[in-house]
Amino acid sequence: MSRSFLELTAVGFGRAFTRAMLSEITAQKRGLLQSLDPRVRVVGLFALVLALTLSRKLSAVAGLFAAAIVIAILSRVSLLTLA
């Protein structure tokens, strides 16, 4: 049976609210990224995306992925959230 527009909207709102609450909990934890200024985080994110875009070797991409995992662990972000 197909779901109605209203039901799908309510489910979507519930999921968005859950994600927002989990993000708020993560933001209040003590960690590496939480202690940085938001502007530094944005610049760092753009630098990471640019580095990934310009890399031509799989080993470089794997290294940047490993660095992202280490940063997530130091920031106490769950790997499921990172994925």
PyMOL Python script that loads the backbone (N, CA, C, O; Angstrom):
from pymol import cmd

cmd.read_pdbstr("""\
ATOM      1  N   MET A   1       0.840  -1.171   0.000  1.00  0.00           N
ATOM      2  CA  MET A   1       0.000   0.000   0.000  1.00  0.00           C
ATOM      3  C   MET A   1       0.888   1.238   0.000  1.00  0.00           C
ATOM      4  O   MET A   1       1.871   1.299   0.738  1.00  0.00           O
ATOM      5  N   SER A   2       0.552   2.206  -0.811  1.00  0.00           N
ATOM      6  CA  SER A   2       1.372   3.414  -0.864  1.00  0.00           C
ATOM      7  C   SER A   2       0.991   4.355   0.274  1.00  0.00           C
ATOM      8  O   SER A   2      -0.159   4.420   0.709  1.00  0.00           O
ATOM      9  N   ARG A   3       1.981   5.060   0.724  1.00  0.00           N
ATOM     10  CA  ARG A   3       1.753   5.991   1.836  1.00  0.00           C
ATOM     11  C   ARG A   3       1.253   7.327   1.301  1.00  0.00           C
ATOM     12  O   ARG A   3       1.561   7.717   0.175  1.00  0.00           O
ATOM     13  N   SER A   4       0.489   8.008   2.116  1.00  0.00           N
ATOM     14  CA  SER A   4      -0.032   9.311   1.715  1.00  0.00           C
ATOM     15  C   SER A   4       1.057  10.373   1.867  1.00  0.00           C
ATOM     16  O   SER A   4       2.050  10.181   2.568  1.00  0.00           O
ATOM     17  N   PHE A   5       0.841  11.472   1.203  1.00  0.00           N
ATOM     18  CA  PHE A   5       1.780  12.592   1.276  1.00  0.00           C
ATOM     19  C   PHE A   5       1.968  13.059   2.717  1.00  0.00           C
ATOM     20  O   PHE A   5       3.089  13.338   3.144  1.00  0.00           O
ATOM     21  N   LEU A   6       0.889  13.139   3.448  1.00  0.00           N
ATOM     22  CA  LEU A   6       0.956  13.604   4.833  1.00  0.00           C
ATOM     23  C   LEU A   6       1.770  12.641   5.700  1.00  0.00           C
ATOM     24  O   LEU A   6       2.559  13.078   6.537  1.00  0.00           O
ATOM     25  N   GLU A   7       1.583  11.342   5.506  1.00  0.00           N
ATOM     26  CA  GLU A   7       2.325  10.345   6.275  1.00  0.00           C
ATOM     27  C   GLU A   7       3.817  10.403   5.943  1.00  0.00           C
ATOM     28  O   GLU A   7       4.657  10.339   6.840  1.00  0.00           O
ATOM     29  N   LEU A   8       4.144  10.524   4.661  1.00  0.00           N
ATOM     30  CA  LEU A   8       5.551  10.622   4.261  1.00  0.00           C
ATOM     31  C   LEU A   8       6.199  11.891   4.809  1.00  0.00           C
ATOM     32  O   LEU A   8       7.363  11.877   5.209  1.00  0.00           O
ATOM     33  N   THR A   9       5.448  12.976   4.827  1.00  0.00           N
ATOM     34  CA  THR A   9       5.963  14.230   5.372  1.00  0.00           C
ATOM     35  C   THR A   9       6.227  14.101   6.866  1.00  0.00           C
ATOM     36  O   THR A   9       7.245  14.587   7.357  1.00  0.00           O
ATOM     37  N   ALA A  10       5.331  13.458   7.587  1.00  0.00           N
ATOM     38  CA  ALA A  10       5.499  13.268   9.034  1.00  0.00           C
ATOM     39  C   ALA A  10       6.704  12.376   9.322  1.00  0.00           C
ATOM     40  O   ALA A  10       7.474  12.651  10.243  1.00  0.00           O
ATOM     41  N   VAL A  11       6.868  11.317   8.545  1.00  0.00           N
ATOM     42  CA  VAL A  11       8.017  10.424   8.730  1.00  0.00           C
ATOM     43  C   VAL A  11       9.315  11.180   8.437  1.00  0.00           C
ATOM     44  O   VAL A  11      10.289  11.054   9.179  1.00  0.00           O
ATOM     45  N   GLY A  12       9.329  11.956   7.368  1.00  0.00           N
ATOM     46  CA  GLY A  12      10.521  12.746   7.027  1.00  0.00           C
ATOM     47  C   GLY A  12      10.857  13.763   8.105  1.00  0.00           C
ATOM     48  O   GLY A  12      12.025  13.956   8.444  1.00  0.00           O
ATOM     49  N   PHE A  13       9.835  14.409   8.640  1.00  0.00           N
ATOM     50  CA  PHE A  13      10.058  15.374   9.713  1.00  0.00           C
ATOM     51  C   PHE A  13      10.616  14.676  10.947  1.00  0.00           C
ATOM     52  O   PHE A  13      11.521  15.199  11.598  1.00  0.00           O
ATOM     53  N   GLY A  14      10.092  13.510  11.274  1.00  0.00           N
ATOM     54  CA  GLY A  14      10.584  12.752  12.433  1.00  0.00           C
ATOM     55  C   GLY A  14      12.047  12.365  12.273  1.00  0.00           C
ATOM     56  O   GLY A  14      12.826  12.467  13.220  1.00  0.00           O
ATOM     57  N   ARG A  15      12.419  11.926  11.086  1.00  0.00           N
ATOM     58  CA  ARG A  15      13.825  11.566  10.833  1.00  0.00           C
ATOM     59  C   ARG A  15      14.734  12.783  10.926  1.00  0.00           C
ATOM     60  O   ARG A  15      15.817  12.708  11.506  1.00  0.00           O
ATOM     61  N   ALA A  16      14.297  13.905  10.358  1.00  0.00           N
ATOM     62  CA  ALA A  16      15.103  15.124  10.418  1.00  0.00           C
ATOM     63  C   ALA A  16      15.269  15.593  11.858  1.00  0.00           C
ATOM     64  O   ALA A  16      16.349  16.039  12.246  1.00  0.00           O
ATOM     65  N   PHE A  17      14.209  15.496  12.646  1.00  0.00           N
ATOM     66  CA  PHE A  17      14.278  15.896  14.044  1.00  0.00           C
ATOM     67  C   PHE A  17      15.247  15.001  14.822  1.00  0.00           C
ATOM     68  O   PHE A  17      16.027  15.486  15.642  1.00  0.00           O
ATOM     69  N   THR A  18      15.192  13.698  14.561  1.00  0.00           N
ATOM     70  CA  THR A  18      16.103  12.760  15.222  1.00  0.00           C
ATOM     71  C   THR A  18      17.551  13.074  14.875  1.00  0.00           C
ATOM     72  O   THR A  18      18.412  13.086  15.755  1.00  0.00           O
ATOM     73  N   ARG A  19      17.826  13.330  13.595  1.00  0.00           N
ATOM     74  CA  ARG A  19      19.194  13.687  13.179  1.00  0.00           C
ATOM     75  C   ARG A  19      19.648  14.983  13.829  1.00  0.00           C
ATOM     76  O   ARG A  19      20.804  15.107  14.234  1.00  0.00           O
ATOM     77  N   ALA A  20      18.744  15.944  13.930  1.00  0.00           N
ATOM     78  CA  ALA A  20      19.098  17.225  14.551  1.00  0.00           C
ATOM     79  C   ALA A  20      19.437  17.035  16.028  1.00  0.00           C
ATOM     80  O   ALA A  20      20.379  17.649  16.529  1.00  0.00           O
ATOM     81  N   MET A  21      18.687  16.200  16.721  1.00  0.00           N
ATOM     82  CA  MET A  21      18.953  15.961  18.137  1.00  0.00           C
ATOM     83  C   MET A  21      20.281  15.223  18.321  1.00  0.00           C
ATOM     84  O   MET A  21      21.047  15.547  19.229  1.00  0.00           O
ATOM     85  N   LEU A  22      20.558  14.241  17.472  1.00  0.00           N
ATOM     86  CA  LEU A  22      21.831  13.534  17.563  1.00  0.00           C
ATOM     87  C   LEU A  22      23.002  14.463  17.263  1.00  0.00           C
ATOM     88  O   LEU A  22      24.058  14.354  17.886  1.00  0.00           O
ATOM     89  N   SER A  23      22.820  15.370  16.317  1.00  0.00           N
ATOM     90  CA  SER A  23      23.868  16.349  16.006  1.00  0.00           C
ATOM     91  C   SER A  23      24.119  17.272  17.187  1.00  0.00           C
ATOM     92  O   SER A  23      25.260  17.630  17.479  1.00  0.00           O
ATOM     93  N   GLU A  24      23.052  17.649  17.853  1.00  0.00           N
ATOM     94  CA  GLU A  24      23.185  18.523  19.026  1.00  0.00           C
ATOM     95  C   GLU A  24      23.941  17.818  20.148  1.00  0.00           C
ATOM     96  O   GLU A  24      24.773  18.431  20.816  1.00  0.00           O
ATOM     97  N   ILE A  25      23.659  16.545  20.356  1.00  0.00           N
ATOM     98  CA  ILE A  25      24.354  15.767  21.383  1.00  0.00           C
ATOM     99  C   ILE A  25      25.831  15.653  21.042  1.00  0.00           C
ATOM    100  O   ILE A  25      26.686  15.815  21.913  1.00  0.00           O
ATOM    101  N   THR A  26      26.135  15.375  19.777  1.00  0.00           N
ATOM    102  CA  THR A  26      27.531  15.264  19.339  1.00  0.00           C
ATOM    103  C   THR A  26      28.256  16.600  19.487  1.00  0.00           C
ATOM    104  O   THR A  26      29.421  16.631  19.882  1.00  0.00           O
ATOM    105  N   ALA A  27      27.579  17.695  19.176  1.00  0.00           N
ATOM    106  CA  ALA A  27      28.204  19.014  19.261  1.00  0.00           C
ATOM    107  C   ALA A  27      28.553  19.393  20.695  1.00  0.00           C
ATOM    108  O   ALA A  27      29.471  20.183  20.913  1.00  0.00           O
ATOM    109  N   GLN A  28      27.842  18.848  21.670  1.00  0.00           N
ATOM    110  CA  GLN A  28      28.100  19.201  23.063  1.00  0.00           C
ATOM    111  C   GLN A  28      29.171  18.341  23.714  1.00  0.00           C
ATOM    112  O   GLN A  28      29.587  18.624  24.838  1.00  0.00           O
ATOM    113  N   LYS A  29      29.628  17.290  23.026  1.00  0.00           N
ATOM    114  CA  LYS A  29      30.696  16.456  23.570  1.00  0.00           C
ATOM    115  C   LYS A  29      32.019  17.208  23.491  1.00  0.00           C
ATOM    116  O   LYS A  29      32.169  18.149  22.711  1.00  0.00           O
ATOM    117  N   ARG A  30      32.973  16.780  24.311  1.00  0.00           N
ATOM    118  CA  ARG A  30      34.318  17.348  24.237  1.00  0.00           C
ATOM    119  C   ARG A  30      35.076  16.600  23.150  1.00  0.00           C
ATOM    120  O   ARG A  30      35.083  15.369  23.121  1.00  0.00           O
ATOM    121  N   GLY A  31      35.710  17.346  22.261  1.00  0.00           N
ATOM    122  CA  GLY A  31      36.459  16.703  21.192  1.00  0.00           C
ATOM    123  C   GLY A  31      37.240  17.718  20.382  1.00  0.00           C
ATOM    124  O   GLY A  31      37.158  18.924  20.615  1.00  0.00           O
ATOM    125  N   LEU A  32      37.993  17.209  19.435  1.00  0.00           N
ATOM    126  CA  LEU A  32      38.865  18.053  18.616  1.00  0.00           C
ATOM    127  C   LEU A  32      38.081  19.073  17.808  1.00  0.00           C
ATOM    128  O   LEU A  32      38.342  20.272  17.910  1.00  0.00           O
ATOM    129  N   LEU A  33      37.144  18.628  17.023  1.00  0.00           N
ATOM    130  CA  LEU A  33      36.398  19.559  16.171  1.00  0.00           C
ATOM    131  C   LEU A  33      35.486  20.483  16.964  1.00  0.00           C
ATOM    132  O   LEU A  33      35.254  21.622  16.560  1.00  0.00           O
ATOM    133  N   GLN A  34      34.972  20.004  18.083  1.00  0.00           N
ATOM    134  CA  GLN A  34      34.082  20.830  18.890  1.00  0.00           C
ATOM    135  C   GLN A  34      34.814  22.024  19.501  1.00  0.00           C
ATOM    136  O   GLN A  34      34.198  23.047  19.800  1.00  0.00           O
ATOM    137  N   SER A  35      36.118  21.892  19.684  1.00  0.00           N
ATOM    138  CA  SER A  35      36.878  22.979  20.295  1.00  0.00           C
ATOM    139  C   SER A  35      37.346  24.017  19.271  1.00  0.00           C
ATOM    140  O   SER A  35      37.830  25.084  19.647  1.00  0.00           O
ATOM    141  N   LEU A  36      37.205  23.710  17.994  1.00  0.00           N
ATOM    142  CA  LEU A  36      37.660  24.635  16.951  1.00  0.00           C
ATOM    143  C   LEU A  36      36.576  25.647  16.598  1.00  0.00           C
ATOM    144  O   LEU A  36      35.381  25.389  16.744  1.00  0.00           O
ATOM    145  N   ASP A  37      37.026  26.792  16.133  1.00  0.00           N
ATOM    146  CA  ASP A  37      36.120  27.819  15.651  1.00  0.00           C
ATOM    147  C   ASP A  37      35.376  27.291  14.414  1.00  0.00           C
ATOM    148  O   ASP A  37      35.983  26.616  13.582  1.00  0.00           O
ATOM    149  N   PRO A  38      34.101  27.578  14.279  1.00  0.00           N
ATOM    150  CA  PRO A  38      33.343  27.072  13.131  1.00  0.00           C
ATOM    151  C   PRO A  38      33.937  27.469  11.778  1.00  0.00           C
ATOM    152  O   PRO A  38      33.853  26.703  10.819  1.00  0.00           O
ATOM    153  N   ARG A  39      34.537  28.660  11.694  1.00  0.00           N
ATOM    154  CA  ARG A  39      35.142  29.079  10.427  1.00  0.00           C
ATOM    155  C   ARG A  39      36.331  28.202  10.068  1.00  0.00           C
ATOM    156  O   ARG A  39      36.561  27.908   8.894  1.00  0.00           O
ATOM    157  N   VAL A  40      37.082  27.785  11.075  1.00  0.00           N
ATOM    158  CA  VAL A  40      38.218  26.887  10.838  1.00  0.00           C
ATOM    159  C   VAL A  40      37.710  25.535  10.340  1.00  0.00           C
ATOM    160  O   VAL A  40      38.315  24.929   9.456  1.00  0.00           O
ATOM    161  N   ARG A  41      36.611  25.071  10.901  1.00  0.00           N
ATOM    162  CA  ARG A  41      36.037  23.790  10.468  1.00  0.00           C
ATOM    163  C   ARG A  41      35.565  23.859   9.024  1.00  0.00           C
ATOM    164  O   ARG A  41      35.768  22.915   8.261  1.00  0.00           O
ATOM    165  N   VAL A  42      34.934  24.973   8.639  1.00  0.00           N
ATOM    166  CA  VAL A  42      34.451  25.113   7.264  1.00  0.00           C
ATOM    167  C   VAL A  42      35.623  25.148   6.291  1.00  0.00           C
ATOM    168  O   VAL A  42      35.591  24.483   5.255  1.00  0.00           O
ATOM    169  N   VAL A  43      36.658  25.920   6.619  1.00  0.00           N
ATOM    170  CA  VAL A  43      37.841  25.980   5.752  1.00  0.00           C
ATOM    171  C   VAL A  43      38.499  24.606   5.663  1.00  0.00           C
ATOM    172  O   VAL A  43      38.928  24.193   4.585  1.00  0.00           O
ATOM    173  N   GLY A  44      38.579  23.902   6.780  1.00  0.00           N
ATOM    174  CA  GLY A  44      39.157  22.560   6.783  1.00  0.00           C
ATOM    175  C   GLY A  44      38.358  21.586   5.933  1.00  0.00           C
ATOM    176  O   GLY A  44      38.930  20.756   5.226  1.00  0.00           O
ATOM    177  N   LEU A  45      37.035  21.686   6.001  1.00  0.00           N
ATOM    178  CA  LEU A  45      36.181  20.818   5.188  1.00  0.00           C
ATOM    179  C   LEU A  45      36.394  21.088   3.705  1.00  0.00           C
ATOM    180  O   LEU A  45      36.526  20.155   2.914  1.00  0.00           O
ATOM    181  N   PHE A  46      36.428  22.370   3.326  1.00  0.00           N
ATOM    182  CA  PHE A  46      36.667  22.704   1.917  1.00  0.00           C
ATOM    183  C   PHE A  46      38.045  22.249   1.461  1.00  0.00           C
ATOM    184  O   PHE A  46      38.205  21.794   0.328  1.00  0.00           O
ATOM    185  N   ALA A  47      39.044  22.369   2.335  1.00  0.00           N
ATOM    186  CA  ALA A  47      40.394  21.911   1.984  1.00  0.00           C
ATOM    187  C   ALA A  47      40.414  20.398   1.788  1.00  0.00           C
ATOM    188  O   ALA A  47      41.070  19.899   0.874  1.00  0.00           O
ATOM    189  N   LEU A  48      39.701  19.671   2.637  1.00  0.00           N
ATOM    190  CA  LEU A  48      39.630  18.215   2.495  1.00  0.00           C
ATOM    191  C   LEU A  48      38.931  17.822   1.193  1.00  0.00           C
ATOM    192  O   LEU A  48      39.395  16.930   0.483  1.00  0.00           O
ATOM    193  N   VAL A  49      37.827  18.479   0.883  1.00  0.00           N
ATOM    194  CA  VAL A  49      37.106  18.191  -0.363  1.00  0.00           C
ATOM    195  C   VAL A  49      37.976  18.534  -1.570  1.00  0.00           C
ATOM    196  O   VAL A  49      38.018  17.774  -2.538  1.00  0.00           O
ATOM    197  N   LEU A  50      38.664  19.661  -1.522  1.00  0.00           N
ATOM    198  CA  LEU A  50      39.550  20.051  -2.628  1.00  0.00           C
ATOM    199  C   LEU A  50      40.688  19.051  -2.799  1.00  0.00           C
ATOM    200  O   LEU A  50      41.021  18.677  -3.923  1.00  0.00           O
ATOM    201  N   ALA A  51      41.281  18.621  -1.699  1.00  0.00           N
ATOM    202  CA  ALA A  51      42.366  17.642  -1.771  1.00  0.00           C
ATOM    203  C   ALA A  51      41.875  16.325  -2.354  1.00  0.00           C
ATOM    204  O   ALA A  51      42.572  15.701  -3.154  1.00  0.00           O
ATOM    205  N   LEU A  52      40.688  15.902  -1.962  1.00  0.00           N
ATOM    206  CA  LEU A  52      40.137  14.660  -2.509  1.00  0.00           C
ATOM    207  C   LEU A  52      39.822  14.796  -3.990  1.00  0.00           C
ATOM    208  O   LEU A  52      40.028  13.863  -4.767  1.00  0.00           O
ATOM    209  N   THR A  53      39.324  15.956  -4.374  1.00  0.00           N
ATOM    210  CA  THR A  53      38.990  16.185  -5.775  1.00  0.00           C
ATOM    211  C   THR A  53      40.224  16.194  -6.660  1.00  0.00           C
ATOM    212  O   THR A  53      40.189  15.698  -7.787  1.00  0.00           O
ATOM    213  N   LEU A  54      41.312  16.754  -6.156  1.00  0.00           N
ATOM    214  CA  LEU A  54      42.527  16.873  -6.955  1.00  0.00           C
ATOM    215  C   LEU A  54      43.422  15.635  -6.899  1.00  0.00           C
ATOM    216  O   LEU A  54      44.374  15.536  -7.672  1.00  0.00           O
ATOM    217  N   SER A  55      43.136  14.693  -6.002  1.00  0.00           N
ATOM    218  CA  SER A  55      44.003  13.513  -5.916  1.00  0.00           C
ATOM    219  C   SER A  55      43.752  12.568  -7.080  1.00  0.00           C
ATOM    220  O   SER A  55      42.619  12.340  -7.502  1.00  0.00           O
ATOM    221  N   ARG A  56      44.830  12.042  -7.567  1.00  0.00           N
ATOM    222  CA  ARG A  56      44.746  11.116  -8.694  1.00  0.00           C
ATOM    223  C   ARG A  56      45.118   9.694  -8.291  1.00  0.00           C
ATOM    224  O   ARG A  56      44.898   8.751  -9.050  1.00  0.00           O
ATOM    225  N   LYS A  57      45.679   9.545  -7.104  1.00  0.00           N
ATOM    226  CA  LYS A  57      46.099   8.218  -6.651  1.00  0.00           C
ATOM    227  C   LYS A  57      45.162   7.718  -5.567  1.00  0.00           C
ATOM    228  O   LYS A  57      44.734   8.468  -4.690  1.00  0.00           O
ATOM    229  N   LEU A  58      44.858   6.441  -5.652  1.00  0.00           N
ATOM    230  CA  LEU A  58      43.975   5.829  -4.668  1.00  0.00           C
ATOM    231  C   LEU A  58      44.608   5.847  -3.279  1.00  0.00           C
ATOM    232  O   LEU A  58      43.903   5.953  -2.275  1.00  0.00           O
ATOM    233  N   SER A  59      45.918   5.746  -3.220  1.00  0.00           N
ATOM    234  CA  SER A  59      46.597   5.768  -1.926  1.00  0.00           C
ATOM    235  C   SER A  59      46.422   7.123  -1.231  1.00  0.00           C
ATOM    236  O   SER A  59      46.321   7.184  -0.006  1.00  0.00           O
ATOM    237  N   ALA A  60      46.386   8.201  -2.009  1.00  0.00           N
ATOM    238  CA  ALA A  60      46.166   9.527  -1.428  1.00  0.00           C
ATOM    239  C   ALA A  60      44.750   9.641  -0.878  1.00  0.00           C
ATOM    240  O   ALA A  60      44.538  10.205   0.195  1.00  0.00           O
ATOM    241  N   VAL A  61      43.787   9.108  -1.612  1.00  0.00           N
ATOM    242  CA  VAL A  61      42.396   9.125  -1.148  1.00  0.00           C
ATOM    243  C   VAL A  61      42.257   8.289   0.117  1.00  0.00           C
ATOM    244  O   VAL A  61      41.570   8.685   1.058  1.00  0.00           O
ATOM    245  N   ALA A  62      42.918   7.122   0.136  1.00  0.00           N
ATOM    246  CA  ALA A  62      42.874   6.264   1.322  1.00  0.00           C
ATOM    247  C   ALA A  62      43.519   6.967   2.518  1.00  0.00           C
ATOM    248  O   ALA A  62      43.031   6.850   3.643  1.00  0.00           O
ATOM    249  N   GLY A  63      44.595   7.683   2.284  1.00  0.00           N
ATOM    250  CA  GLY A  63      45.252   8.428   3.359  1.00  0.00           C
ATOM    251  C   GLY A  63      44.363   9.530   3.914  1.00  0.00           C
ATOM    252  O   GLY A  63      44.293   9.719   5.128  1.00  0.00           O
ATOM    253  N   LEU A  64      43.685  10.258   3.033  1.00  0.00           N
ATOM    254  CA  LEU A  64      42.772  11.305   3.483  1.00  0.00           C
ATOM    255  C   LEU A  64      41.571  10.720   4.220  1.00  0.00           C
ATOM    256  O   LEU A  64      41.069  11.313   5.175  1.00  0.00           O
ATOM    257  N   PHE A  65      41.117   9.557   3.769  1.00  0.00           N
ATOM    258  CA  PHE A  65      40.020   8.873   4.469  1.00  0.00           C
ATOM    259  C   PHE A  65      40.464   8.448   5.859  1.00  0.00           C
ATOM    260  O   PHE A  65      39.719   8.592   6.828  1.00  0.00           O
ATOM    261  N   ALA A  66      41.679   7.924   5.955  1.00  0.00           N
ATOM    262  CA  ALA A  66      42.212   7.521   7.262  1.00  0.00           C
ATOM    263  C   ALA A  66      42.348   8.744   8.178  1.00  0.00           C
ATOM    264  O   ALA A  66      42.062   8.660   9.373  1.00  0.00           O
ATOM    265  N   ALA A  67      42.783   9.875   7.617  1.00  0.00           N
ATOM    266  CA  ALA A  67      42.888  11.103   8.409  1.00  0.00           C
ATOM    267  C   ALA A  67      41.512  11.553   8.898  1.00  0.00           C
ATOM    268  O   ALA A  67      41.374  12.011  10.033  1.00  0.00           O
ATOM    269  N   ALA A  68      40.498  11.425   8.045  1.00  0.00           N
ATOM    270  CA  ALA A  68      39.132  11.791   8.443  1.00  0.00           C
ATOM    271  C   ALA A  68      38.638  10.895   9.573  1.00  0.00           C
ATOM    272  O   ALA A  68      37.962  11.365  10.488  1.00  0.00           O
ATOM    273  N   ILE A  69      38.969   9.619   9.515  1.00  0.00           N
ATOM    274  CA  ILE A  69      38.563   8.694  10.580  1.00  0.00           C
ATOM    275  C   ILE A  69      39.249   9.060  11.897  1.00  0.00           C
ATOM    276  O   ILE A  69      38.617   9.050  12.953  1.00  0.00           O
ATOM    277  N   VAL A  70      40.531   9.380  11.833  1.00  0.00           N
ATOM    278  CA  VAL A  70      41.266   9.766  13.047  1.00  0.00           C
ATOM    279  C   VAL A  70      40.665  11.043  13.643  1.00  0.00           C
ATOM    280  O   VAL A  70      40.482  11.134  14.857  1.00  0.00           O
ATOM    281  N   ILE A  71      40.362  12.014  12.803  1.00  0.00           N
ATOM    282  CA  ILE A  71      39.754  13.261  13.282  1.00  0.00           C
ATOM    283  C   ILE A  71      38.390  12.981  13.907  1.00  0.00           C
ATOM    284  O   ILE A  71      38.047  13.561  14.937  1.00  0.00           O
ATOM    285  N   ALA A  72      37.617  12.098  13.287  1.00  0.00           N
ATOM    286  CA  ALA A  72      36.297  11.747  13.841  1.00  0.00           C
ATOM    287  C   ALA A  72      36.445  11.087  15.204  1.00  0.00           C
ATOM    288  O   ALA A  72      35.684  11.384  16.126  1.00  0.00           O
ATOM    289  N   ILE A  73      37.419  10.193  15.337  1.00  0.00           N
ATOM    290  CA  ILE A  73      37.632   9.527  16.623  1.00  0.00           C
ATOM    291  C   ILE A  73      38.060  10.530  17.685  1.00  0.00           C
ATOM    292  O   ILE A  73      37.569  10.486  18.813  1.00  0.00           O
ATOM    293  N   LEU A  74      38.975  11.437  17.333  1.00  0.00           N
ATOM    294  CA  LEU A  74      39.425  12.451  18.280  1.00  0.00           C
ATOM    295  C   LEU A  74      38.302  13.428  18.638  1.00  0.00           C
ATOM    296  O   LEU A  74      38.328  14.053  19.699  1.00  0.00           O
ATOM    297  N   SER A  75      37.326  13.553  17.751  1.00  0.00           N
ATOM    298  CA  SER A  75      36.191  14.438  17.995  1.00  0.00           C
ATOM    299  C   SER A  75      35.020  13.723  18.638  1.00  0.00           C
ATOM    300  O   SER A  75      33.977  14.327  18.889  1.00  0.00           O
ATOM    301  N   ARG A  76      35.191  12.432  18.907  1.00  0.00           N
ATOM    302  CA  ARG A  76      34.170  11.594  19.533  1.00  0.00           C
ATOM    303  C   ARG A  76      32.893  11.536  18.716  1.00  0.00           C
ATOM    304  O   ARG A  76      31.786  11.531  19.254  1.00  0.00           O
ATOM    305  N   VAL A  77      33.073  11.491  17.399  1.00  0.00           N
ATOM    306  CA  VAL A  77      31.965  11.299  16.475  1.00  0.00           C
ATOM    307  C   VAL A  77      31.932   9.822  16.138  1.00  0.00           C
ATOM    308  O   VAL A  77      32.969   9.244  15.810  1.00  0.00           O
ATOM    309  N   SER A  78      30.775   9.203  16.209  1.00  0.00           N
ATOM    310  CA  SER A  78      30.695   7.776  15.925  1.00  0.00           C
ATOM    311  C   SER A  78      31.001   7.519  14.458  1.00  0.00           C
ATOM    312  O   SER A  78      30.713   8.346  13.593  1.00  0.00           O
ATOM    313  N   LEU A  79      31.580   6.377  14.198  1.00  0.00           N
ATOM    314  CA  LEU A  79      31.926   6.026  12.823  1.00  0.00           C
ATOM    315  C   LEU A  79      30.671   5.830  11.981  1.00  0.00           C
ATOM    316  O   LEU A  79      30.703   6.039  10.768  1.00  0.00           O
ATOM    317  N   LEU A  80      29.579   5.436  12.600  1.00  0.00           N
ATOM    318  CA  LEU A  80      28.310   5.316  11.889  1.00  0.00           C
ATOM    319  C   LEU A  80      27.850   6.692  11.412  1.00  0.00           C
ATOM    320  O   LEU A  80      27.357   6.826  10.292  1.00  0.00           O
ATOM    321  N   THR A  81      28.006   7.703  12.245  1.00  0.00           N
ATOM    322  CA  THR A  81      27.660   9.063  11.848  1.00  0.00           C
ATOM    323  C   THR A  81      28.575   9.540  10.734  1.00  0.00           C
ATOM    324  O   THR A  81      28.125  10.203   9.800  1.00  0.00           O
ATOM    325  N   LEU A  82      29.839   9.211  10.827  1.00  0.00           N
ATOM    326  CA  LEU A  82      30.797   9.591   9.789  1.00  0.00           C
ATOM    327  C   LEU A  82      30.423   8.960   8.461  1.00  0.00           C
ATOM    328  O   LEU A  82      30.510   9.604   7.415  1.00  0.00           O
ATOM    329  N   ALA A  83      30.011   7.712   8.499  1.00  0.00           N
ATOM    330  CA  ALA A  83      29.639   7.007   7.258  1.00  0.00           C
ATOM    331  C   ALA A  83      28.399   7.638   6.657  1.00  0.00           C
ATOM    332  O   ALA A  83      27.924   7.193   5.612  1.00  0.00           O
TER     333      ALA A  83
END
""", "prot")
cmd.dss("prot")
cmd.show_as("cartoon", "prot")
cmd.util.cbc("prot")
cmd.orient("prot")
